[in-house]
Amino acid sequence: MNQNDYVKFLTEEMVKYMQLSKEEKKQRKQEKPSRKSSVYWFGLIPLAIRMFRRKRKISHH
């Protein structure tokens, strides 16, 4: 994807969003799944660490 394609894509998405009514925007926002704050701020690293620790804890017992 070259730069022009990317700019075109962003422009199209922005226009689509701007054409949505307030009700549609509100509904779209409510449909998004809520994320844990740790995943939101740090990605999947905290989850990977938890899984690693849990696996290690189980294998040592």
Secondary structure, 3 states (H helix, E strand, C coil): CCHHHHHHHHHHHHHHHHHCCHHHHHHHHHHCCCCCHHHHHHCCHHHHHHHHHHHHHHHHC
